[in-house]
Amino acid sequence: MWLRFFPSCYIEGAGLTVFKIASEYLICLILLGAAWRFFILRKHLPPFLYVNLIFSLAFTIFSELSFTLYSDVYGKMNFLGHIFKLLSFYFIFRGVIPMFERPYDIISNELKKCVLLDYLTGLYNRRGFIEFTEKELARASREGNDLGIILLDLDKFKNVNDMFGHIARDKTLKSCTRKNDIACRLGGDEFVVLVTNGKDIPALMQRIRREIERWIISNKIARKSGISVSIGSSIWNPGKPKDIDLLIKEADQKMYQEKKSKTPERNTNDL
């Protein structure tokens, strides 16, 4: 068999052969190349995996170097080389096995996003907003803080759909929201914003009006459609607790009053 012609690696009484030592050094160079490659790609690897792979390669290199130094198969350096090898396998196991669970975590997180977030704007949907607000209400109750919500409706938003179609409507809706807001799209053109400090509501309402007006001026579709905004608010107080539905209802009533006050203006303009 051709294996009979494989060079000897160890000669009894003489120790390791040149072929054995050169092979171990070559393996070390290959492992150093792999470590360098991981270093270059480190930004694309999970930090935990990257660190464990580097430790695994390092202990493998120590192991191979130890195998170049022994003269007795039962000697200390041969034993130490196998200990380094076990440590190398440990870090591979420690780094790689958790990665098999990662896809399930990603799928779970994505499913949760689908349940709690509005697919179009990236804001909370009603279910997500209620879940988040319930936690904030519990925290506000413990700390004795006020909490409020701002409900806003884009008046004449239907004109965008009638004049420009669904695609233009969706693009317009995306551009008037921000993903970093603690906000919810209740549906259609209605949004609700959670305010963790009730005293901030007046200033925040002014900012929202100002930003939406600025957006309408800068957005050609919104400007041609005659969009405006109606806003209402309500406050939750630890001394007079209310549930989320009642908060939304109170804010909705105030918003409707503002919307109704614009009706004569619309009728006058139509005439």
Secondary structure per residue as TSV (DSSP state, phi and psi in degrees):
chain	resnum	aa	ss	phi	psi
A	1	M	-	360.0	152.9
A	2	W	G	-66.1	-20.9
A	3	L	G	-63.9	-22.8
A	4	R	G	-66.2	-19.3
A	5	F	G	-95.5	2.5
A	6	F	S	-67.9	133.2
A	7	P	-	-58.0	146.9
A	8	S	-	-70.0	142.2
A	9	C	S	-106.5	-25.9
A	10	Y	E	-143.6	132.6
A	11	I	E	-118.0	122.0
A	12	E	T	-57.0	127.3
A	13	G	T	89.8	-22.3
A	14	A	T	-109.1	-26.4
A	15	G	E	96.4	-152.7
A	16	L	E	-72.2	145.9
A	17	T	-	-88.7	165.8
A	18	V	H	-60.8	-38.0
A	19	F	H	-60.2	-43.9
A	20	K	H	-62.2	-48.1
A	21	I	H	-65.5	-44.2
A	22	A	H	-63.3	-38.0
A	23	S	H	-64.1	-40.8
A	24	E	H	-64.7	-41.1
A	25	Y	H	-65.2	-37.9
A	26	L	H	-64.0	-42.5
A	27	I	H	-60.8	-41.4
A	28	C	H	-61.2	-40.6
A	29	L	H	-64.2	-40.3
A	30	I	H	-63.6	-41.4
A	31	L	H	-67.3	-38.2
A	32	L	H	-63.5	-37.9
A	33	G	H	-63.4	-40.3
A	34	A	H	-64.1	-41.8
A	35	A	H	-62.6	-41.6
A	36	W	H	-63.0	-39.1
A	37	R	H	-64.5	-42.5
A	38	F	H	-62.5	-38.3
A	39	F	H	-62.1	-41.8
A	40	I	H	-64.9	-38.0
A	41	L	T	-95.1	12.3
A	42	R	G	-59.0	-30.3
A	43	K	G	-69.3	-19.6
A	44	H	G	-97.2	0.1
A	45	L	S	-111.5	146.0
A	46	P	-	-58.9	133.8
A	47	P	H	-51.7	-41.9
A	48	F	H	-63.0	-42.5
A	49	L	H	-66.6	-43.3
A	50	Y	H	-60.0	-47.3
A	51	V	H	-62.0	-43.9
A	52	N	H	-68.2	-35.9
A	53	L	H	-65.8	-41.2
A	54	I	H	-63.6	-42.9
A	55	F	H	-63.5	-40.0
A	56	S	H	-62.1	-45.5
A	57	L	H	-64.0	-39.5
A	58	A	H	-62.8	-46.0
A	59	F	H	-69.8	-30.2
A	60	T	H	-65.8	-41.1
A	61	I	H	-63.3	-44.0
A	62	F	H	-59.1	-38.8
A	63	S	H	-63.4	-47.0
A	64	E	H	-64.5	-38.6
A	65	L	H	-65.9	-36.8
A	66	S	H	-63.2	-34.4
A	67	F	T	-72.4	-9.4
A	68	T	T	-92.0	-5.6
A	69	L	T	-110.9	-7.3
A	70	Y	-	-88.9	150.4
A	71	S	S	-118.4	-7.8
A	72	D	S	-133.2	130.4
A	73	V	T	-62.3	-18.5
A	74	Y	T	-103.7	12.9
A	75	G	S	-78.6	170.7
A	76	K	H	-64.3	-40.7
A	77	M	H	-67.2	-36.1
A	78	N	H	-66.8	-40.8
A	79	F	H	-63.9	-44.2
A	80	L	H	-63.2	-37.8
A	81	G	H	-59.8	-39.9
A	82	H	H	-71.7	-32.2
A	83	I	H	-63.8	-44.5
A	84	F	H	-60.5	-37.4
A	85	K	H	-64.5	-41.0
A	86	L	H	-63.8	-40.7
A	87	L	H	-63.8	-36.9
A	88	S	H	-61.9	-46.3
A	89	F	H	-63.2	-35.6
A	90	Y	H	-61.6	-45.6
A	91	F	H	-70.3	-31.5
A	92	I	H	-63.4	-47.7
A	93	F	H	-59.9	-45.4
A	94	R	H	-64.3	-33.4
A	95	G	H	-88.9	-36.1
A	96	V	H	-88.0	-41.3
A	97	I	H	-57.2	-43.9
A	98	P	H	-60.5	-23.0
A	99	M	H	-67.9	-23.8
A	100	F	H	-69.5	-26.0
A	101	E	H	-84.1	-20.5
A	102	R	H	-58.9	-44.0
A	103	P	H	-56.3	-36.8
A	104	Y	H	-68.3	-36.5
A	105	D	H	-65.1	-41.5
A	106	I	H	-63.3	-45.6
A	107	I	H	-61.7	-42.1
A	108	S	H	-62.3	-43.6
A	109	N	H	-65.7	-39.7
A	110	E	H	-66.7	-39.2
A	111	L	H	-64.4	-39.2
A	112	K	H	-64.9	-38.6
A	113	K	H	-62.4	-41.6
A	114	C	H	-62.5	-34.7
A	115	V	H	-77.0	-37.6
A	116	L	H	-101.4	-15.7
A	117	L	B	-112.7	148.3
A	118	D	-	-75.7	125.4
A	119	Y	T	-64.1	-26.3
A	120	L	T	-86.4	-49.1
A	121	T	T	-95.1	-20.4
A	122	G	S	83.5	-0.4
A	123	L	S	-82.7	171.5
A	124	Y	B	-62.2	145.1
A	125	N	-	-87.0	-176.5
A	126	R	H	-59.5	-42.6
A	127	R	H	-63.8	-44.7
A	128	G	H	-64.9	-39.9
A	129	F	H	-65.2	-43.0
A	130	I	H	-63.8	-42.1
A	131	E	H	-62.2	-44.5
A	132	F	H	-67.7	-43.2
A	133	T	H	-66.3	-35.7
A	134	E	H	-60.2	-39.3
A	135	K	H	-66.3	-40.7
A	136	E	H	-68.0	-35.9
A	137	L	H	-64.6	-41.9
A	138	A	H	-63.1	-41.7
A	139	R	H	-66.4	-44.1
A	140	A	H	-63.2	-35.7
A	141	S	H	-65.6	-41.1
A	142	R	H	-66.5	-39.0
A	143	E	H	-91.2	-6.6
A	144	G	T	70.5	33.1
A	145	N	-	-102.3	153.3
A	146	D	-	-78.2	154.7
A	147	L	E	-146.5	144.0
A	148	G	E	-142.3	169.9
A	149	I	E	-131.1	152.5
A	150	I	E	-121.2	124.2
A	151	L	E	-107.6	130.2
A	152	L	E	-134.1	148.2
A	153	D	E	-131.6	132.3
A	154	L	E	-84.9	103.1
A	155	D	E	-66.0	143.5
A	156	K	T	63.8	20.2
A	157	F	T	-66.2	-24.7
A	158	K	H	-60.9	-27.5
A	159	N	H	-61.2	-31.8
A	160	V	H	-62.7	-44.5
A	161	N	H	-66.6	-42.1
A	162	D	H	-67.6	-38.5
A	163	M	H	-87.7	-34.9
A	164	F	H	-123.3	-9.2
A	165	G	-	94.4	174.5
A	166	H	H	-65.5	-38.2
A	167	I	H	-63.1	-46.0
A	168	A	H	-64.0	-37.3
A	169	R	H	-61.7	-46.4
A	170	D	H	-64.8	-41.8
A	171	K	H	-63.1	-39.9
A	172	T	H	-65.2	-42.5
A	173	L	H	-64.3	-40.0
A	174	K	H	-62.2	-40.2
A	175	S	H	-74.3	-14.9
A	176	C	T	-99.0	6.7
A	177	T	-	-124.3	159.4
A	178	R	-	-127.2	134.2
A	179	K	T	-67.8	-22.3
A	180	N	T	-86.7	-1.3
A	181	D	S	-74.8	145.7
A	182	I	S	-85.2	78.9
A	183	A	E	-136.3	166.6
A	184	C	E	-139.0	142.7
A	185	R	E	-97.6	107.5
A	186	L	E	-67.8	-28.6
A	187	G	E	147.2	145.1
A	188	G	T	61.2	-119.3
A	189	D	T	-112.9	22.8
A	190	E	E	-106.3	133.4
A	191	F	E	-131.2	150.9
A	192	V	E	-131.4	138.2
A	193	V	E	-117.9	130.6
A	194	L	E	-85.7	131.1
A	195	V	E	-115.9	112.5
A	196	T	S	-75.2	-10.0
A	197	N	S	-131.1	111.7
A	198	G	G	-59.2	-26.8
A	199	K	G	-68.0	-18.9
A	200	D	G	-83.9	-6.3
A	201	I	H	-59.7	-50.4
A	202	P	H	-57.0	-45.7
A	203	A	H	-65.9	-38.9
A	204	L	H	-68.6	-37.6
A	205	M	H	-62.6	-41.3
A	206	Q	H	-63.8	-41.2
A	207	R	H	-65.5	-40.5
A	208	I	H	-62.9	-44.3
A	209	R	H	-61.0	-44.8
A	210	R	H	-64.1	-43.0
A	211	E	H	-68.1	-39.8
A	212	I	H	-68.1	-40.2
A	213	E	H	-62.6	-40.5
A	214	R	H	-64.5	-40.2
A	215	W	H	-65.1	-41.6
A	216	I	H	-61.6	-41.3
A	217	I	H	-64.1	-37.3
A	218	S	H	-85.4	-14.8
A	219	N	-	-102.8	115.2
A	220	K	H	-60.4	-44.4
A	221	I	H	-65.3	-45.7
A	222	A	H	-63.3	-39.6
A	223	R	H	-65.0	-45.0
A	224	K	H	-69.8	-26.1
A	225	S	H	-83.9	-8.3
A	226	G	T	71.5	29.8
A	227	I	-	-67.2	141.3
A	228	S	E	-139.2	-178.8
A	229	V	E	-129.7	140.7
A	230	S	E	-116.5	136.2
A	231	I	E	-131.1	141.3
A	232	G	E	-137.5	159.4
A	233	S	E	-144.2	162.3
A	234	S	E	-150.2	155.5
A	235	I	E	-122.2	137.1
A	236	W	E	-100.7	130.7
A	237	N	B	-123.4	135.7
A	238	P	T	-56.6	-29.5
A	239	G	T	-76.1	-24.5
A	240	K	B	-132.5	72.2
A	241	P	-	-65.7	144.8
A	242	K	-	-133.4	156.1
A	243	D	-	-83.6	170.9
A	244	I	H	-63.9	-40.8
A	245	D	H	-61.7	-38.3
A	246	L	H	-68.6	-38.7
A	247	L	H	-59.4	-46.9
A	248	I	H	-64.4	-39.8
A	249	K	H	-63.2	-44.8
A	250	E	H	-63.1	-44.4
A	251	A	H	-64.5	-36.4
A	252	D	H	-65.1	-39.3
A	253	Q	H	-63.8	-43.5
A	254	K	H	-66.5	-38.6
A	255	M	H	-64.7	-40.3
A	256	Y	H	-65.3	-36.9
A	257	Q	H	-62.2	-42.5
A	258	E	H	-65.4	-41.2
A	259	K	H	-63.5	-40.8
A	260	K	H	-66.6	-33.0
A	261	S	H	-66.1	-18.7
A	262	K	T	-86.4	-10.4
A	263	T	H	-60.4	-47.3
A	264	P	H	-57.5	-37.2
A	265	E	H	-62.1	-41.4
A	266	R	H	-67.1	-40.1
A	267	N	H	-65.1	-40.9
A	268	T	H	-63.6	-43.0
A	269	N	H	-65.0	-37.5
A	270	D	H	-66.0	-32.4
A	271	L	-	-74.3	360.0
